[in-house]
Amino acid sequence: LNTETHSRIESLKVNIERLLALVNDLLTVAESGNEKLKAAPQQIEVEELLLRASRDLEGMSAKRQISFKISCKSKSFYADKNRVMQVLVNLGSNAIKFSPAGSEIELEAVDEGD
């Protein structure tokens, strides 16, 4: 396997694990009758998260010849990584769907107050 194929397989593996964790959380909530999901907060590197979100959306964006520009002025924050990734991928997916073919989508992160 070449490097790009290996990278895509790794990305798929990480996404499957993330989605499986989300599904398991939903099943636990449904089975217990408790309507609250438990968060697993951790320190998250912002640039790494944005890069991963853009890689996760590569297949969808390539079909429409849409590229991502990442601008990161923030270092890290404390949150549930899987939930934040879910939000970023959903927003990115919507941006791809509603952007003209051949356009660029900017993922930007700044510290509050900047």
C-alpha positions, 0 to 999 in steps of 0.5 A: 500500500502506498502512503496515501492509501495507508493514511486513508485506511487509518483515517477510516479506522479512526472514524469508525471507532469514533462513530462506534463510540457515539452509537454505543453512547446513544444505545446506553442512553436509550437502554437506561432511559437516562437522557444525558450523554456522558462527556469524555473531556480532554485537552484537544490540539485545535490544529490537529482537530481541524486537519483531521476534520478536513481529511475526514471530508476529503472524499466528499470534497474531492467529488466537488473539487472543493478544497479546505484552507485551515487557519489556526490561531488557537492552541488547544482547548478542553472538550469531548473530542468525539463530540467536537469532531462530530460537529466539525464533520457535520458543519464541513459536510453542509459547507461542501453540499452548499458551496459551489463546485471548485470553491475553498472552505476555510476552517478557522479557529481563534482564541476567544477575544481575538 
